[in-house]
Amino acid sequence: MAANEDQEMELEALRSIYEGDECFKELGPSGFQYRVGDNGDPKAFLIEISWPETYPETAPNISMNAFFNNQISPAVKQSIVVKLREQVEANLGTAMTYTLFEYAKDSKEEFMENHLPFNNMLTLGNDGSLDPANLTSGKKRDKKEQLSKSQKRKLADKTDHKGELPRGWNWVDVIKVMLQNLRDVLPGSEKLAKTGSKEDE
């Protein structure tokens, strides 16, 4: 049972208000979840509220740590909790769980205006904070070109022991190019083609 008479009355009221509402879940006599938004909605989020023994004279505990919220950035979660706590201050001493859930529903667009889908599988830095080097824009990494065994063999034959191509492997034979250009430009320059080295013949 709830710890005090105010909590018992609020629990009964919550059960009757949210009866049949699939967004509402009672975690126990003093703990509740409410999903704001539909399943599959990228801006949907889940609020957990639990009552300490002295609630409603003291503030309820508000959490956004449910697995359902793992696509929401820590900054957005924190801002939602801060705004809900402002409502708690205004309603301290009264039954406020329904008020908080309804406020979250009415303010969903405002709460989620800075929301971008967030990958919670990022690695954390040594201090437990997010490492910005691991933040990705969701783009797939470019795949490396896969080479066949014969392509790898040919590449290995062309390279030295360090995996580098020999110096001058892509140099152009300057004499050949000049002769070709002369042949194209000068009439009767076919004889010039025979002045190359013996290798060329």
C-alpha positions as CSV (number, residue, x, y, z in Angstrom):
1,M,0.0,0.0,0.0
2,A,1.0,3.6,-0.4
3,A,2.7,5.2,2.5
4,N,0.1,7.8,3.5
5,E,-3.6,8.7,2.9
6,D,-2.8,11.4,0.3
7,Q,-0.8,8.9,-1.7
8,E,-3.6,6.3,-1.4
9,M,-6.2,8.8,-2.7
10,E,-3.9,9.8,-5.6
11,L,-3.2,6.2,-6.5
12,E,-6.9,5.5,-6.8
13,A,-7.5,8.6,-8.9
14,L,-4.6,7.7,-11.2
15,R,-6.0,4.2,-11.7
16,S,-9.4,5.5,-12.6
17,I,-8.2,8.3,-14.9
18,Y,-5.7,6.1,-16.8
19,E,-7.7,2.9,-16.8
20,G,-7.3,1.4,-20.3
21,D,-4.6,3.9,-21.3
22,E,-1.8,1.9,-22.7
23,C,0.6,4.8,-22.2
24,F,0.3,4.6,-18.4
25,K,2.0,1.9,-16.4
26,E,1.9,1.3,-12.6
27,L,5.3,0.1,-11.5
28,G,4.1,-0.3,-7.9
29,P,2.0,1.5,-5.3
30,S,4.4,4.5,-5.5
31,G,6.0,4.3,-9.0
32,F,4.5,5.1,-12.4
33,Q,5.5,5.4,-16.0
34,Y,3.9,7.4,-18.8
35,R,4.8,7.2,-22.5
36,V,4.3,10.6,-24.2
37,G,3.8,9.9,-27.9
38,D,2.9,6.7,-29.9
39,N,5.2,3.7,-30.3
40,G,7.3,4.3,-33.3
41,D,7.1,8.1,-33.0
42,P,10.7,9.3,-33.1
43,K,9.8,12.1,-30.6
44,A,8.1,9.8,-28.1
45,F,9.6,9.6,-24.6
46,L,8.9,7.8,-21.3
47,I,8.7,9.6,-17.9
48,E,9.1,7.7,-14.6
49,I,7.8,9.2,-11.4
50,S,8.2,7.6,-8.0
51,W,6.9,8.9,-4.7
52,P,9.1,9.1,-1.6
53,E,7.4,8.4,1.8
54,T,6.8,12.1,2.4
55,Y,5.2,12.8,-1.0
56,P,3.3,15.1,-1.8
57,E,4.9,17.3,0.9
58,T,8.3,16.6,-0.8
59,A,9.0,16.4,-4.5
60,P,8.6,13.1,-6.4
61,N,11.5,11.5,-8.1
62,I,11.5,12.1,-11.9
63,S,13.5,9.9,-14.2
64,M,14.1,9.7,-18.0
65,N,16.5,6.7,-17.7
66,A,14.2,4.1,-19.1
67,F,15.6,2.0,-22.0
68,F,12.8,3.4,-24.2
69,N,14.6,6.8,-24.1
70,N,17.9,5.5,-25.3
71,Q,17.6,7.4,-28.6
72,I,17.2,10.8,-26.8
73,S,20.4,12.7,-26.0
74,P,21.3,13.3,-22.4
75,A,20.9,17.1,-22.9
76,V,17.3,16.8,-24.1
77,K,16.5,14.3,-21.2
78,Q,18.0,16.7,-18.7
79,S,16.0,19.7,-20.1
80,I,12.7,17.7,-19.8
81,V,13.5,16.8,-16.2
82,V,14.3,20.4,-15.4
83,K,11.0,21.7,-16.8
84,L,9.1,19.0,-15.0
85,R,10.8,19.9,-11.7
86,E,9.7,23.5,-12.3
87,Q,6.1,22.2,-12.3
88,V,6.8,20.2,-9.1
89,E,7.9,23.4,-7.3
90,A,4.6,25.1,-8.4
91,N,2.5,22.1,-7.2
92,L,4.3,21.0,-4.0
93,G,2.0,19.8,-1.3
94,T,-0.7,18.7,-3.8
95,A,-1.3,15.5,-5.8
96,M,0.7,16.3,-8.9
97,T,1.5,13.1,-10.8
98,Y,-1.5,13.5,-13.2
99,T,-0.6,17.2,-13.6
100,L,3.0,16.3,-14.5
101,F,2.0,13.6,-17.1
102,E,-0.5,16.0,-18.7
103,Y,2.0,18.9,-18.7
104,A,4.5,16.5,-20.5
105,K,1.8,15.6,-23.1
106,D,0.9,19.2,-23.7
107,S,4.6,20.3,-24.0
108,K,5.8,17.3,-26.1
109,E,6.8,19.5,-29.1
110,E,8.5,22.1,-27.0
111,F,10.4,19.4,-25.0
112,M,11.6,17.6,-28.2
113,E,12.3,20.6,-30.4
114,N,16.1,20.1,-30.1
115,H,15.8,16.3,-30.4
116,L,17.9,14.5,-33.0
117,P,18.0,10.7,-33.1
118,F,20.9,9.7,-30.9
119,N,22.9,6.5,-30.9
120,N,23.4,5.4,-27.3
121,M,26.0,2.9,-28.2
122,L,28.7,5.6,-28.3
123,T,31.8,5.0,-26.2
124,L,32.3,7.2,-23.2
125,G,35.5,9.1,-22.3
126,N,37.6,8.3,-19.3
127,D,35.6,10.8,-17.2
128,G,32.3,9.1,-18.2
129,S,31.3,11.9,-20.5
130,L,30.5,11.4,-24.2
131,D,33.6,11.4,-26.4
132,P,32.8,13.8,-29.3
133,A,35.1,11.9,-31.6
134,N,32.6,9.1,-31.5
135,L,29.6,11.1,-32.4
136,T,28.5,10.0,-35.9
137,S,26.0,11.6,-38.2
138,G,24.4,8.2,-38.9
139,K,26.1,7.9,-42.3
140,K,27.4,4.5,-43.1
141,R,31.2,4.3,-43.4
142,D,32.5,3.9,-46.9
143,K,33.5,0.3,-47.5
144,K,37.0,-0.4,-48.6
145,E,37.3,-1.9,-52.1
146,Q,37.6,-5.6,-51.9
147,L,40.4,-7.1,-54.1
148,S,40.5,-10.6,-55.5
149,K,43.5,-12.8,-54.8
150,S,44.8,-12.3,-58.3
151,Q,44.5,-8.5,-58.0
152,K,46.3,-8.6,-54.7
153,R,49.1,-10.8,-56.3
154,K,49.5,-8.4,-59.2
155,L,49.7,-5.5,-56.8
156,A,52.3,-7.3,-54.7
157,D,54.4,-8.1,-57.8
158,K,54.6,-4.4,-58.6
159,T,55.6,-3.2,-55.1
160,D,58.8,-3.6,-53.1
161,H,59.1,-5.2,-49.6
162,K,57.6,-2.0,-48.1
163,G,54.5,-2.2,-50.2
164,E,55.6,0.9,-52.3
165,L,55.8,1.1,-56.0
166,P,59.3,1.6,-57.5
167,R,60.4,5.1,-58.2
168,G,59.4,6.3,-61.7
169,W,56.8,3.5,-62.2
170,N,54.3,6.1,-63.7
171,W,56.8,8.3,-65.5
172,V,56.3,8.9,-69.2
173,D,59.0,8.3,-71.7
174,V,59.6,11.9,-72.7
175,I,61.4,11.1,-76.0
176,K,58.5,8.9,-77.2
177,V,56.0,11.6,-76.4
178,M,58.1,14.3,-78.1
179,L,58.5,12.2,-81.3
180,Q,54.8,11.4,-81.4
181,N,54.0,15.1,-81.1
182,L,56.5,15.9,-83.9
183,R,55.0,13.2,-86.1
184,D,51.6,14.8,-85.7
185,V,52.8,18.3,-86.4
186,L,55.6,18.1,-89.0
187,P,55.0,16.6,-92.5
188,G,57.5,13.8,-93.4
189,S,58.6,13.3,-89.9
190,E,58.0,9.5,-90.0
191,K,61.7,9.0,-90.2
192,L,62.1,10.6,-86.8
193,A,60.3,7.6,-85.3
194,K,63.3,5.4,-86.2
195,T,65.7,7.5,-84.1
196,G,64.5,6.0,-80.8
197,S,66.6,3.5,-78.8
198,K,67.0,-0.1,-79.9
199,E,64.6,-1.2,-77.2
200,D,61.8,0.8,-78.9
201,E,62.5,-1.0,-82.2
